Every structure is written in C-alpha cells, then in structure tokens.
Amino acid sequence: MKVKKIVQKLGGPSKLSRKLKHNNPTTVSGWLNRKIIPASQIENVLKAAREENIILKATDFFSFLPEELYSNDNAEPDDKGAA
C-alpha cells in the first residue's frame, strides 16, 4: 500500500494530521509529496489506525517486504538461520 492509500484510509491529510496532533495538515501532505511516512511517525499512524479499527500491516508501509513473510497481523518475518 502506498502512502496515499494509507492517508486516504485514515480520512485524508487533514483528519490524519488532527489524529496525530500535528498543528498543520501540510505535515501529512509533505508525506504524500515525498511518498514516504517518516519512520518516527509509523507507530503514531498505526495507533491512529487502531483507534479507527483500520488494519494496517508492515507490508502496507514497506512495499519491499513480501506478503508471504506474514501469516497474520501479529507475525514477525521468518527468522531463518537464527539460533
């Protein structure tokens, strides 16, 4: 899922900015322009999504992660070779 879809799922830049207690919606608009949500904000975005009963997964933020690494919402990537 791209940044645009995440922001839309959460009601658009203005609503998401308010949920995140940002003073200005241009913060979230900047994410749209740069096509990235800063790592420091991902936890806050996930919290806002949970409050709205919207399910977001790691693969929604990181498109380079293959979906098959996750068997459910709480699963971690397969740690092959770990002792």
KOLGU-4560 file (N, C-alpha, C; in nm, 3 decimals, padded with zeros to 5 digits):
<recs>
<n_xx: 00.085 n_yy: -00.118 n_zz: 00.000 ca_xx: 00.000 ca_yy: 00.000 ca_zz: 00.000 c_xx: 00.090 c_yy: 00.123 c_zz: 00.000 mol: A seq: 1 type: MET>
<n_xx: 00.057 n_yy: 00.216 n_zz: -00.081 ca_xx: 00.135 ca_yy: 00.339 ca_zz: -00.089 c_xx: 00.089 c_yy: 00.438 c_zz: 00.017 mol: A seq: 2 type: LYS>
<n_xx: 00.170 n_yy: 00.540 n_zz: 00.041 ca_xx: 00.141 ca_yy: 00.643 ca_zz: 00.140 c_xx: 00.004 c_yy: 00.704 c_zz: 00.114 mol: A seq: 3 type: VAL>
<n_xx: -00.027 n_yy: 00.730 n_zz: -00.013 ca_xx: -00.155 ca_yy: 00.792 ca_zz: -00.048 c_xx: -00.272 c_yy: 00.707 c_zz: 00.001 mol: A seq: 4 type: LYS>
<n_xx: -00.262 n_yy: 00.575 n_zz: -00.016 ca_xx: -00.371 ca_yy: 00.488 ca_zz: 00.028 c_xx: -00.382 c_yy: 00.483 c_zz: 00.179 mol: A seq: 5 type: LYS>
<n_xx: -00.270 n_yy: 00.484 n_zz: 00.249 ca_xx: -00.273 ca_yy: 00.485 ca_zz: 00.395 c_xx: -00.340 c_yy: 00.612 c_zz: 00.444 mol: A seq: 6 type: ILE>
<n_xx: -00.299 n_yy: 00.726 n_zz: 00.390 ca_xx: -00.355 ca_yy: 00.856 ca_zz: 00.431 c_xx: -00.505 c_yy: 00.859 c_zz: 00.398 mol: A seq: 7 type: VAL>
<n_xx: -00.545 n_yy: 00.811 n_zz: 00.281 ca_xx: -00.686 ca_yy: 00.809 ca_zz: 00.244 c_xx: -00.766 c_yy: 00.720 c_zz: 00.338 mol: A seq: 8 type: GLN>
<n_xx: -00.711 n_yy: 00.602 n_zz: 00.371 ca_xx: -00.779 ca_yy: 00.511 ca_zz: 00.463 c_xx: -00.806 c_yy: 00.576 c_zz: 00.598 mol: A seq: 9 type: LYS>
<n_xx: -00.717 n_yy: 00.666 n_zz: 00.637 ca_xx: -00.730 ca_yy: 00.733 ca_zz: 00.766 c_xx: -00.800 c_yy: 00.868 c_zz: 00.756 mol: A seq: 10 type: LEU>
<n_xx: -00.867 n_yy: 00.894 n_zz: 00.644 ca_xx: -00.952 ca_yy: 01.012 ca_zz: 00.633 c_xx: -00.893 c_yy: 01.131 c_zz: 00.562 mol: A seq: 11 type: GLY>
<n_xx: -00.773 n_yy: 01.118 n_zz: 00.507 ca_xx: -00.712 ca_yy: 01.228 ca_zz: 00.435 c_xx: -00.612 c_yy: 01.304 c_zz: 00.521 mol: A seq: 12 type: GLY>
<n_xx: -00.538 n_yy: 01.395 n_zz: 00.459 ca_xx: -00.431 ca_yy: 01.467 ca_zz: 00.531 c_xx: -00.480 c_yy: 01.546 c_zz: 00.652 mol: A seq: 13 type: PRO>
<n_xx: -00.592 n_yy: 01.616 n_zz: 00.639 ca_xx: -00.639 ca_yy: 01.700 ca_zz: 00.750 c_xx: -00.681 c_yy: 01.615 c_zz: 00.869 mol: A seq: 14 type: SER>
<n_xx: -00.761 n_yy: 01.512 n_zz: 00.844 ca_xx: -00.808 ca_yy: 01.428 ca_zz: 00.954 c_xx: -00.691 c_yy: 01.354 c_zz: 01.020 mol: A seq: 15 type: LYS>
<n_xx: -00.600 n_yy: 01.299 n_zz: 00.939 ca_xx: -00.486 ca_yy: 01.229 ca_zz: 00.996 c_xx: -00.398 c_yy: 01.324 c_zz: 01.075 mol: A seq: 16 type: LEU>
<n_xx: -00.377 n_yy: 01.444 n_zz: 01.026 ca_xx: -00.298 ca_yy: 01.543 ca_zz: 01.100 c_xx: -00.360 c_yy: 01.571 c_zz: 01.236 mol: A seq: 17 type: SER>
<n_xx: -00.492 n_yy: 01.586 n_zz: 01.240 ca_xx: -00.560 ca_yy: 01.609 ca_zz: 01.368 c_xx: -00.543 c_yy: 01.489 c_zz: 01.461 mol: A seq: 18 type: ARG>
<n_xx: -00.560 n_yy: 01.367 n_zz: 01.408 ca_xx: -00.543 ca_yy: 01.246 ca_zz: 01.489 c_xx: -00.402 c_yy: 01.238 c_zz: 01.548 mol: A seq: 19 type: LYS>
<n_xx: -00.304 n_yy: 01.283 n_zz: 01.471 ca_xx: -00.165 ca_yy: 01.277 ca_zz: 01.515 c_xx: -00.124 c_yy: 01.399 c_zz: 01.596 mol: A seq: 20 type: LEU>
<n_xx: -00.220 n_yy: 01.491 n_zz: 01.615 ca_xx: -00.198 ca_yy: 01.615 ca_zz: 01.691 c_xx: -00.090 c_yy: 01.704 c_zz: 01.629 mol: A seq: 21 type: LYS>
<n_xx: -00.084 n_yy: 01.702 n_zz: 01.495 ca_xx: 00.005 ca_yy: 01.793 ca_zz: 01.423 c_xx: -00.068 c_yy: 01.926 c_zz: 01.410 mol: A seq: 22 type: HIS>
<n_xx: 00.007 n_yy: 02.034 n_zz: 01.415 ca_xx: -00.054 ca_yy: 02.167 ca_zz: 01.407 c_xx: -00.103 c_yy: 02.201 c_zz: 01.267 mol: A seq: 23 type: ASN>
<n_xx: -00.047 n_yy: 02.137 n_zz: 01.167 ca_xx: -00.078 ca_yy: 02.176 ca_zz: 01.030 c_xx: -00.087 c_yy: 02.052 c_zz: 00.942 mol: A seq: 24 type: ASN>
<n_xx: -00.192 n_yy: 02.043 n_zz: 00.858 ca_xx: -00.203 ca_yy: 01.928 ca_zz: 00.768 c_xx: -00.094 c_yy: 01.921 c_zz: 00.662 mol: A seq: 25 type: PRO>
<n_xx: -00.016 n_yy: 02.027 n_zz: 00.648 ca_xx: 00.091 ca_yy: 02.022 ca_zz: 00.548 c_xx: 00.197 c_yy: 01.919 c_zz: 00.585 mol: A seq: 26 type: THR>
<n_xx: 00.204 n_yy: 01.881 n_zz: 00.714 ca_xx: 00.298 ca_yy: 01.776 ca_zz: 00.755 c_xx: 00.266 c_yy: 01.648 c_zz: 00.682 mol: A seq: 27 type: THR>
<n_xx: 00.139 n_yy: 01.605 n_zz: 00.688 ca_xx: 00.097 ca_yy: 01.482 ca_zz: 00.621 c_xx: 00.098 c_yy: 01.502 c_zz: 00.470 mol: A seq: 28 type: VAL>
<n_xx: 00.064 n_yy: 01.620 n_zz: 00.423 ca_xx: 00.071 ca_yy: 01.647 ca_zz: 00.279 c_xx: 00.214 c_yy: 01.631 c_zz: 00.228 mol: A seq: 29 type: SER>
<n_xx: 00.311 n_yy: 01.668 n_zz: 00.311 ca_xx: 00.451 ca_yy: 01.650 ca_zz: 00.276 c_xx: 00.487 c_yy: 01.504 c_zz: 00.259 mol: A seq: 30 type: GLY>
<n_xx: 00.427 n_yy: 01.417 n_zz: 00.343 ca_xx: 00.449 ca_yy: 01.273 ca_zz: 00.328 c_xx: 00.400 c_yy: 01.227 c_zz: 00.191 mol: A seq: 31 type: TRP>
<n_xx: 00.285 n_yy: 01.281 n_zz: 00.152 ca_xx: 00.229 ca_yy: 01.244 ca_zz: 00.021 c_xx: 00.322 c_yy: 01.288 c_zz: -00.091 mol: A seq: 32 type: LEU>
<n_xx: 00.374 n_yy: 01.409 n_zz: -00.081 ca_xx: 00.465 ca_yy: 01.461 ca_zz: -00.184 c_xx: 00.594 c_yy: 01.381 c_zz: -00.191 mol: A seq: 33 type: ASN>
<n_xx: 00.646 n_yy: 01.342 n_zz: -00.074 ca_xx: 00.771 ca_yy: 01.266 ca_zz: -00.070 c_xx: 00.750 c_yy: 01.117 c_zz: -00.086 mol: A seq: 34 type: ARG>
<n_xx: 00.622 n_yy: 01.075 n_zz: -00.079 ca_xx: 00.583 ca_yy: 00.933 ca_zz: -00.093 c_xx: 00.648 c_yy: 00.844 c_zz: 00.013 mol: A seq: 35 type: LYS>
<n_xx: 00.657 n_yy: 00.899 n_zz: 00.135 ca_xx: 00.712 ca_yy: 00.822 ca_zz: 00.247 c_xx: 00.656 c_yy: 00.878 c_zz: 00.378 mol: A seq: 36 type: ILE>
<n_xx: 00.625 n_yy: 00.787 n_zz: 00.469 ca_xx: 00.589 ca_yy: 00.825 ca_zz: 00.605 c_xx: 00.717 c_yy: 00.808 c_zz: 00.687 mol: A seq: 37 type: ILE>
<n_xx: 00.760 n_yy: 00.914 n_zz: 00.756 ca_xx: 00.884 ca_yy: 00.903 ca_zz: 00.833 c_xx: 00.875 c_yy: 00.789 c_zz: 00.935 mol: A seq: 38 type: PRO>
<n_xx: 00.985 n_yy: 00.719 n_zz: 00.952 ca_xx: 00.989 ca_yy: 00.607 ca_zz: 01.047 c_xx: 00.944 c_yy: 00.651 c_zz: 01.186 mol: A seq: 39 type: ALA>
<n_xx: 00.976 n_yy: 00.773 n_zz: 01.223 ca_xx: 00.939 ca_yy: 00.823 ca_zz: 01.356 c_xx: 00.789 c_yy: 00.840 c_zz: 01.373 mol: A seq: 40 type: SER>
<n_xx: 00.714 n_yy: 00.837 n_zz: 01.263 ca_xx: 00.569 ca_yy: 00.857 ca_zz: 01.269 c_xx: 00.488 c_yy: 00.729 c_zz: 01.248 mol: A seq: 41 type: GLN>
<n_xx: 00.554 n_yy: 00.621 n_zz: 01.208 ca_xx: 00.480 ca_yy: 00.498 ca_zz: 01.176 c_xx: 00.403 c_yy: 00.446 c_zz: 01.296 mol: A seq: 42 type: ILE>
<n_xx: 00.463 n_yy: 00.445 n_zz: 01.413 ca_xx: 00.393 ca_yy: 00.397 ca_zz: 01.533 c_xx: 00.269 c_yy: 00.482 c_zz: 01.560 mol: A seq: 43 type: GLU>
<n_xx: 00.280 n_yy: 00.613 n_zz: 01.543 ca_xx: 00.165 ca_yy: 00.702 ca_zz: 01.564 c_xx: 00.055 c_yy: 00.676 c_zz: 01.461 mol: A seq: 44 type: ASN>
<n_xx: 00.094 n_yy: 00.651 n_zz: 01.336 ca_xx: -00.004 ca_yy: 00.621 ca_zz: 01.232 c_xx: -00.074 c_yy: 00.489 c_zz: 01.263 mol: A seq: 45 type: VAL>
<n_xx: 00.002 n_yy: 00.389 n_zz: 01.307 ca_xx: -00.059 ca_yy: 00.261 ca_zz: 01.344 c_xx: -00.156 c_yy: 00.278 c_zz: 01.461 mol: A seq: 46 type: LEU>
<n_xx: -00.121 n_yy: 00.359 n_zz: 01.558 ca_xx: -00.210 ca_yy: 00.386 ca_zz: 01.672 c_xx: -00.338 c_yy: 00.454 c_zz: 01.625 mol: A seq: 47 type: LYS>
<n_xx: -00.325 n_yy: 00.553 n_zz: 01.537 ca_xx: -00.443 ca_yy: 00.621 ca_zz: 01.483 c_xx: -00.531 c_yy: 00.523 c_zz: 01.407 mol: A seq: 48 type: ALA>
<n_xx: -00.470 n_yy: 00.432 n_zz: 01.333 ca_xx: -00.547 ca_yy: 00.332 ca_zz: 01.259 c_xx: -00.622 c_yy: 00.239 c_zz: 01.354 mol: A seq: 49 type: ALA>
<n_xx: -00.554 n_yy: 00.192 n_zz: 01.459 ca_xx: -00.620 ca_yy: 00.104 ca_zz: 01.557 c_xx: -00.739 c_yy: 00.174 c_zz: 01.621 mol: A seq: 50 type: ARG>
<n_xx: -00.725 n_yy: 00.302 n_zz: 01.652 ca_xx: -00.834 ca_yy: 00.378 ca_zz: 01.713 c_xx: -00.956 c_yy: 00.387 c_zz: 01.621 mol: A seq: 51 type: GLU>
<n_xx: -00.932 n_yy: 00.377 n_zz: 01.491 ca_xx: -01.040 ca_yy: 00.382 ca_zz: 01.392 c_xx: -01.080 c_yy: 00.242 c_zz: 01.344 mol: A seq: 52 type: GLU>
<n_xx: -01.024 n_yy: 00.139 n_zz: 01.408 ca_xx: -01.049 ca_yy: 00.000 ca_zz: 01.368 c_xx: -01.009 c_yy: -00.026 c_zz: 01.222 mol: A seq: 53 type: ASN>
<n_xx: -00.899 n_yy: 00.035 n_zz: 01.182 ca_xx: -00.843 ca_yy: 00.016 ca_zz: 01.048 c_xx: -00.718 c_yy: -00.070 c_zz: 01.063 mol: A seq: 54 type: ILE>
<n_xx: -00.712 n_yy: -00.177 n_zz: 00.986 ca_xx: -00.598 ca_yy: -00.268 ca_zz: 00.995 c_xx: -00.491 c_yy: -00.226 c_zz: 00.895 mol: A seq: 55 type: ILE>
<n_xx: -00.373 n_yy: -00.199 n_zz: 00.948 ca_xx: -00.254 ca_yy: -00.173 ca_zz: 00.866 c_xx: -00.148 c_yy: -00.272 c_zz: 00.908 mol: A seq: 56 type: LEU>
<n_xx: -00.070 n_yy: -00.319 n_zz: 00.813 ca_xx: 00.036 ca_yy: -00.415 ca_zz: 00.840 c_xx: 00.170 c_yy: -00.357 c_zz: 00.796 mol: A seq: 57 type: LYS>
<n_xx: 00.277 n_yy: -00.423 n_zz: 00.835 ca_xx: 00.411 ca_yy: -00.378 ca_zz: 00.796 c_xx: 00.424 c_yy: -00.368 c_zz: 00.645 mol: A seq: 58 type: ALA>
<n_xx: 00.363 n_yy: -00.461 n_zz: 00.574 ca_xx: 00.373 ca_yy: -00.459 ca_zz: 00.428 c_xx: 00.302 c_yy: -00.339 c_zz: 00.367 mol: A seq: 59 type: THR>
<n_xx: 00.211 n_yy: -00.275 n_zz: 00.441 ca_xx: 00.148 ca_yy: -00.153 ca_zz: 00.392 c_xx: 00.248 c_yy: -00.038 c_zz: 00.387 mol: A seq: 60 type: ASP>
<n_xx: 00.344 n_yy: -00.040 n_zz: 00.477 ca_xx: 00.444 ca_yy: 00.067 ca_zz: 00.486 c_xx: 00.569 c_yy: 00.035 c_zz: 00.406 mol: A seq: 61 type: PHE>
<n_xx: 00.604 n_yy: -00.092 n_zz: 00.400 ca_xx: 00.729 ca_yy: -00.133 ca_zz: 00.337 c_xx: 00.697 c_yy: -00.226 c_zz: 00.221 mol: A seq: 62 type: PHE>
<n_xx: 00.686 n_yy: -00.171 n_zz: 00.103 ca_xx: 00.643 ca_yy: -00.250 ca_zz: -00.013 c_xx: 00.747 c_yy: -00.352 c_zz: -00.057 mol: A seq: 63 type: SER>
<n_xx: 00.869 n_yy: -00.342 n_zz: -00.008 ca_xx: 00.971 ca_yy: -00.439 ca_zz: -00.048 c_xx: 00.960 c_yy: -00.568 c_zz: 00.033 mol: A seq: 64 type: PHE>
<n_xx: 00.873 n_yy: -00.572 n_zz: 00.136 ca_xx: 00.856 ca_yy: -00.693 ca_zz: 00.214 c_xx: 00.752 c_yy: -00.782 c_zz: 00.147 mol: A seq: 65 type: LEU>
<n_xx: 00.787 n_yy: -00.905 n_zz: 00.116 ca_xx: 00.688 ca_yy: -00.994 ca_zz: 00.055 c_xx: 00.579 c_yy: -01.031 c_zz: 00.154 mol: A seq: 66 type: PRO>
<n_xx: 00.455 n_yy: -01.026 n_zz: 00.110 ca_xx: 00.339 ca_yy: -01.054 ca_zz: 00.193 c_xx: 00.347 c_yy: -01.193 c_zz: 00.257 mol: A seq: 67 type: GLU>
<n_xx: 00.407 n_yy: -01.289 n_zz: 00.187 ca_xx: 00.409 ca_yy: -01.425 ca_zz: 00.241 c_xx: 00.496 c_yy: -01.440 c_zz: 00.366 mol: A seq: 68 type: GLU>
<n_xx: 00.574 n_yy: -01.338 n_zz: 00.400 ca_xx: 00.651 ca_yy: -01.344 ca_zz: 00.524 c_xx: 00.562 c_yy: -01.335 c_zz: 00.647 mol: A seq: 69 type: LEU>
<n_xx: 00.440 n_yy: -01.291 n_zz: 00.628 ca_xx: 00.350 ca_yy: -01.268 ca_zz: 00.740 c_xx: 00.230 c_yy: -01.361 c_zz: 00.730 mol: A seq: 70 type: TYR>
<n_xx: 00.211 n_yy: -01.445 n_zz: 00.831 ca_xx: 00.097 ca_yy: -01.537 ca_zz: 00.830 c_xx: -00.026 c_yy: -01.473 c_zz: 00.892 mol: A seq: 71 type: SER>
<n_xx: -00.006 n_yy: -01.372 n_zz: 00.978 ca_xx: -00.118 ca_yy: -01.297 ca_zz: 01.036 c_xx: -00.069 c_yy: -01.159 c_zz: 01.076 mol: A seq: 72 type: ASN>
<n_xx: -00.157 n_yy: -01.076 n_zz: 01.130 ca_xx: -00.123 ca_yy: -00.938 ca_zz: 01.162 c_xx: -00.013 c_yy: -00.926 c_zz: 01.267 mol: A seq: 73 type: ASP>
<n_xx: 00.001 n_yy: -01.025 n_zz: 01.355 ca_xx: 00.099 ca_yy: -01.015 ca_zz: 01.462 c_xx: 00.227 c_yy: -01.093 c_zz: 01.434 mol: A seq: 74 type: ASN>
<n_xx: 00.234 n_yy: -01.159 n_zz: 01.321 ca_xx: 00.351 ca_yy: -01.242 ca_zz: 01.291 c_xx: 00.471 c_yy: -01.157 c_zz: 01.257 mol: A seq: 75 type: ALA>
<n_xx: 00.586 n_yy: -01.211 n_zz: 01.286 ca_xx: 00.712 ca_yy: -01.147 ca_zz: 01.252 c_xx: 00.769 c_yy: -01.219 c_zz: 01.131 mol: A seq: 76 type: GLU>
<n_xx: 00.860 n_yy: -01.155 n_zz: 01.057 ca_xx: 00.923 ca_yy: -01.223 ca_zz: 00.944 c_xx: 00.989 c_yy: -01.352 c_zz: 00.989 mol: A seq: 77 type: PRO>
<n_xx: 00.993 n_yy: -01.448 n_zz: 00.903 ca_xx: 01.058 ca_yy: -01.576 ca_zz: 00.929 c_xx: 01.205 c_yy: -01.551 c_zz: 00.955 mol: A seq: 78 type: ASP>
<n_xx: 01.257 n_yy: -01.595 n_zz: 01.067 ca_xx: 01.396 ca_yy: -01.569 ca_zz: 01.106 c_xx: 01.480 c_yy: -01.693 c_zz: 01.080 mol: A seq: 79 type: ASP>
<n_xx: 01.500 n_yy: -01.724 n_zz: 00.954 ca_xx: 01.577 ca_yy: -01.843 ca_zz: 00.915 c_xx: 01.722 c_yy: -01.828 c_zz: 00.958 mol: A seq: 80 type: LYS>
<n_xx: 01.775 n_yy: -01.934 n_zz: 01.013 ca_xx: 01.915 ca_yy: -01.935 ca_zz: 01.049 c_xx: 01.942 c_yy: -01.881 c_zz: 01.187 mol: A seq: 81 type: GLY>
<n_xx: 01.839 n_yy: -01.836 n_zz: 01.259 ca_xx: 01.862 ca_yy: -01.785 ca_zz: 01.394 c_xx: 01.883 c_yy: -01.902 c_zz: 01.489 mol: A seq: 82 type: ALA>
<n_xx: 01.971 n_yy: -01.882 n_zz: 01.584 ca_xx: 02.000 ca_yy: -01.990 ca_zz: 01.680 c_xx: 01.897 c_yy: -01.995 c_zz: 01.788 mol: A seq: 83 type: ALA>
</recs>
